Amino acid sequence: MNSAVESMPPSRSGLFRRLPSVDEVLRLETVAALGRDSGRQTVAEAVRAVIDDLREKIASGTLDGAGLDDVLADPAALVAERVRRLTAWSLRPVINAGGVIIQTNLGRSPLPVAALDRIVACATGYSNLETDLVRGERGRRDDHAGSMLDRLARRNGLTDVATIVVNNNASAVLLALAELARGGEVIVSRGELVEIGGSFRIPDIMEQSGAHLREVGTTNRTRVADYERAITENTRLLLRVHRSNFEITGFTEQPALSELVELGRRRGLPVMEDLGSGALVDMAAFGIPSEPSLYESLRAGVSVVTCSGDKLLGGPQAGLIAGRPDLIRRLRSHPLFRALRVDKMCYAALEGTLAGYLAERYDEIPLLRMLRLPPEEVARRCGTLAAAVPALRPEVVPTRTMVGGGAAPGKSVPSFALALSPGSCGAQDLARRLRALPVPVVSRIEEDRVLLDLRTVDEEDDAYLARALAGLESDAVIGEGA
């Protein structure tokens, strides 16, 4: 350090010598007070970072003597800001105005209030997670959500179905293939070998499970005869995979699920469907036709169905495996089941979500409430927000809200968005400023305008949006040219 300082110009080396030590700063009463609130080690870490920043600025010539005087007059201000950054939560709530309902990057489906209540009730103390309170014996954790899913199955005309829960749908597929097809072949259409977010590929999961992939048909056309010709003494399973994030259109063909089920019955093979999206009700009532539900697949005779808990089901991250009780018992006994099981908070959240389905109070499930929100109601809210920010040249424009999240590929519902033209600062800068708010707002950009789709925004957040936009509107840079 001394040789480096000596090699600097005299004025700059003098600035280095004026920098206080960490201990000197920590002894200041204003800084010591920060330590009492945030912990001395955290404050010491912040002080070291501040001094390192000052050293870098001096070395680069961006901090002169006058600037250093200002800093040293009140170093606690810089330290407090660094402490705030060090102690800020990494995982934070955001407002999703981007127009994608099941937004994977934003945590997929928001949970119902009832799910949050169940988490608080069961996670802040002890619970009967694996205790049978009637018999006073050890119980099974999956009995909790399982009993509710059994009731839903019976309402859908299914009396011989069992369900278990693991930590996501990829885990569900892995467990099912590992138990039902390890060492054997699984026949699947080439048009269903999907890759979803994070470079997750169905063939990779099959490889990890120990099952061997047998591709049939072509990318756009596969017939039931293709499956039948591929069956050998090594075949263990017929697999149907939901195309979760893409569509094949044009000259296409896919066997009906009933055809695969009939083939499986004739050849003594179970049929498994990776349904992915996890709908529990007829989604046509929510503006999404032709999206199969879990119970439709089971009524069609599929042996095992897997799906997600945080897509069209609208609950926590989980993987549901439903099907023939004898096969589900095998999966429950597999060593992987323990490794992939979920905790008490997931079961509590799942119970809170399923309660809305059992009571048919679908508006209590945020995902379903957003889907069936009338477009004219979204337009009304956009108009109210527009009146609060005239300088941003707001315009209420028709749009479509995507379902997203690897569910209902290509499906969207009609909506409205507030389009903002921020003047010379540009749409990219306004979008950045929105993300930098205390509660970040995620938007989208079209034709150099920032769009806020309020279908994916809770109405209670409209007032915050109005205040935040009004604050940004008053910025001369944004207002320029408006």
MOTA-V734330 format. One record per pair of residues at least 24 apart in sequence whose C-alpha atoms are under 8 Angstrom apart, sorted by the first residue. I is the first residue (numbers start at 1). J is the second residue. Records with the same first field share a line. If there is no record, write none. Layout:
BEGIN
I: J, J
END
This chain:
BEGIN
12: 58, 59, 61, 64
15: 58, 64, 65, 68
16: 55, 58
19: 51, 55
20: 51
22: 47, 48, 51
25: 75
30: 76
31: 76, 79, 80
34: 80
38: 83
42: 83, 86
43: 79, 83
46: 79, 80, 82, 83, 86
47: 79, 82
49: 82
50: 78, 79, 82
92: 439
93: 439, 440
94: 439, 440, 441, 442
95: 439, 440, 441, 442, 457, 461
96: 441, 442, 443, 456, 457
97: 441, 442, 443, 444, 451, 452, 453, 454, 455, 456, 457
98: 442, 443, 444, 451, 452, 453, 456
99: 400, 401, 402, 443, 444, 452, 453, 454, 455, 456
100: 401, 402, 403, 404, 456
101: 367, 370, 401, 402, 403, 404, 405, 456
102: 311, 367, 403, 404, 405, 407
103: 404, 405
104: 404, 405
108: 310, 311, 405
109: 310, 311, 312, 314, 315, 316, 366, 367
110: 314, 315, 366, 367
111: 314, 315, 316, 349, 353, 365, 366
112: 314, 315, 352, 353, 364, 365, 366
113: 352, 364
114: 349, 352, 353
115: 315, 348, 349, 350, 351, 352, 353
116: 349, 352
117: 352
118: 348, 349, 351, 352
119: 344, 345, 346, 348, 349
122: 344, 345, 348
123: 344, 345
129: 344
142: 347
144: 347, 351
145: 347, 350, 351
148: 351, 354, 355, 358
149: 354
151: 358
152: 358
153: 295
156: 295
157: 299
158: 295, 298, 299
160: 324, 325
161: 322, 323, 324, 325
162: 322, 323, 324, 325, 328
163: 320, 321, 322, 323, 328
164: 320, 321, 322, 328, 332
165: 318, 319, 320, 321, 341, 342
166: 318, 319, 320, 321, 337, 340, 341, 342
167: 317, 318, 319, 340, 341, 342
168: 308, 309, 317, 318, 319, 320
169: 276, 306, 307, 308, 309, 318, 319, 320
170: 205, 319
171: 319, 340
172: 306, 307, 319, 320, 321
173: 205, 274, 306
174: 205, 206, 208, 209
175: 209, 331, 334, 336, 337
176: 331
177: 206, 209, 210, 211
178: 209, 210, 211
179: 330, 331, 334
180: 236, 237
181: 210, 211, 236, 237
182: 209, 210, 211, 212
183: 210, 211, 212
184: 210, 211, 212, 234, 235, 236
185: 211, 212, 213, 214, 234, 235, 236, 237
186: 211, 212, 213, 214, 235, 236, 237, 238, 239
187: 213, 214, 215, 216, 227, 230, 231, 235, 237, 238, 239
188: 213, 214, 215, 216, 227, 238, 239, 240, 241
189: 215, 216, 217, 218, 219, 222, 240
190: 215, 216, 217, 218, 219, 222
191: 217, 218, 219, 220, 221, 222
192: 219, 240, 241, 242, 243
193: 241
194: 241, 243, 244
196: 244, 245, 406
220: 248, 251, 252, 253
221: 251, 252, 253, 254
222: 253, 254, 255
223: 253, 254, 255
224: 254, 255, 259, 260, 263
228: 263
235: 269
236: 269, 270
237: 269, 270, 271, 272
238: 264, 269, 270, 271, 272
239: 271, 272, 273, 274
240: 271, 272, 273, 274
241: 273, 274, 275, 276
242: 273, 274, 275, 276
243: 409
244: 276, 277, 406, 407, 408, 409
245: 404, 405, 406, 407, 408, 409, 410
246: 409, 410
247: 409, 410
257: 297, 300, 302
258: 300, 301
261: 300, 301, 302
270: 302, 303, 304
271: 302, 303, 304
272: 302, 303, 304, 305
273: 297, 302, 304, 305, 306
274: 305, 306, 307
275: 305, 306, 307
276: 306, 307, 308, 406, 407
277: 307, 308, 309, 311, 312, 313, 406, 407, 408
278: 306, 307, 308, 309, 311, 312, 313
279: 311, 312, 313
280: 312, 313
286: 368, 371, 372
287: 371, 372, 413
288: 408, 411, 412, 413
291: 408
298: 323
303: 327
304: 328
309: 350
311: 405, 406, 407
312: 367, 407
314: 353, 365, 366, 367, 368
315: 349, 350, 353
316: 346, 349, 350
317: 346
318: 342, 346
370: 455, 456
371: 413
373: 455
375: 414, 415, 416
376: 415, 416
378: 415, 416, 417, 454, 455
379: 415, 416, 417
381: 454, 462
382: 416, 417, 418, 454
383: 418
385: 418, 462, 465, 466
386: 418
388: 466, 470
389: 466, 469, 470, 473
391: 473, 479, 482
392: 420, 421, 422, 423, 473, 478, 479, 482
393: 420, 421, 422, 482
394: 418, 419, 420, 421
395: 419, 420
401: 453, 455
415: 453, 455
416: 453, 454, 455
417: 451, 452, 453, 454
418: 450, 451, 452, 453, 454
419: 449, 450, 451, 452
420: 449, 450, 451
421: 448, 449, 450, 482
422: 449, 478, 479, 482
423: 478, 479, 480, 481, 482
424: 477, 478, 479, 480, 481
425: 477, 478, 480
426: 478
430: 478
433: 472
437: 468
END
